[in-house]
Amino acid sequence: MNDAVCRWVADHQDYWLRQAIVPTFYTRGEVLVLELTGPLRHAAVELRPTSTDIVACLDNWLLASYPVPDLLHQWNRNWSRCEPVAYMLKQVYWERWVRFHSLPESKRYAETEAEYAIVLERYNTVLDELFAGEDVYVITMEWRDDPKPGTDYWTTICIDPDPDGPSYWHLYAKRIPWTTGAIDPLLRDVADDVEANVMITDVAMTRIHHPYDGGADVLLPTSEERDALRARHADWLSNHPQGL
């Protein structure tokens, strides 16, 4: 049993290191106890010699211990080369990425209500094309120096593991039915650089819309889908040779 647990821990070690989670296990009489300890969690499971299918037992325990258990699986299945850090995706998955600017002539910030209307219209047009008739996850981030999750908490990224002053990204995922204008207040805050690192994804996390102050990055399952979307909104593209 101990060997099976060790192999299972080793299979998850990379993820736990990124999340600043430390696994430990010890015996208590005939019981083997596995604990996970990190900034936002302390969970333990007891395993007995009579336990059958240890790996399935551990998988079920780990799944049940996450507030939003399916999202990490969905994310890693589709975007395994990158943490759920919105601004990094274009660097890792450039072949499936396209950027649209929010205002004519690539103006970055709106100054009038008419310009805000253009910004929101462009955001919503692409979001409608990606998610019309579907549920979506609206993923937001808080950058904190203390591990305090709140409503709709998903996961944490330890971006600075310095023991004297660690910093964390807390990610929150709220599932809603997509409708035009559903998140306009949030999108306006993004356009004003009040909110950052927002992502909107389908439930399976195969498509990502990352609005930022000045435009939106979109990542799709294939280059062909990306090319079709880019062609539909060619007037919103940058003149930059790399599409930035």
Secondary structure as GFF3:
##gff-version 3
##sequence-region A 1 244
A	DSSP	alpha_helix	2	18	.	.	.	ID=ss1
A	DSSP	beta_strand	22	28	.	.	.	ID=ss2
A	DSSP	beta_strand	31	38	.	.	.	ID=ss3
A	DSSP	beta_strand	41	47	.	.	.	ID=ss4
A	DSSP	alpha_helix	54	64	.	.	.	ID=ss5
A	DSSP	alpha_helix	69	79	.	.	.	ID=ss6
A	DSSP	three_ten_helix	86	88	.	.	.	ID=ss7
A	DSSP	alpha_helix	89	92	.	.	.	ID=ss8
A	DSSP	three_ten_helix	94	96	.	.	.	ID=ss9
A	DSSP	beta_strand	97	101	.	.	.	ID=ss10
A	DSSP	three_ten_helix	104	106	.	.	.	ID=ss11
A	DSSP	alpha_helix	113	131	.	.	.	ID=ss12
A	DSSP	beta_strand	135	144	.	.	.	ID=ss13
A	DSSP	beta_strand	153	160	.	.	.	ID=ss14
A	DSSP	beta_strand	167	177	.	.	.	ID=ss15
A	DSSP	alpha_helix	184	191	.	.	.	ID=ss16
A	DSSP	beta_strand	199	202	.	.	.	ID=ss17
A	DSSP	beta_strand	208	212	.	.	.	ID=ss18
A	DSSP	beta_strand	215	219	.	.	.	ID=ss19
A	DSSP	alpha_helix	223	232	.	.	.	ID=ss20
A	DSSP	three_ten_helix	234	236	.	.	.	ID=ss21
###
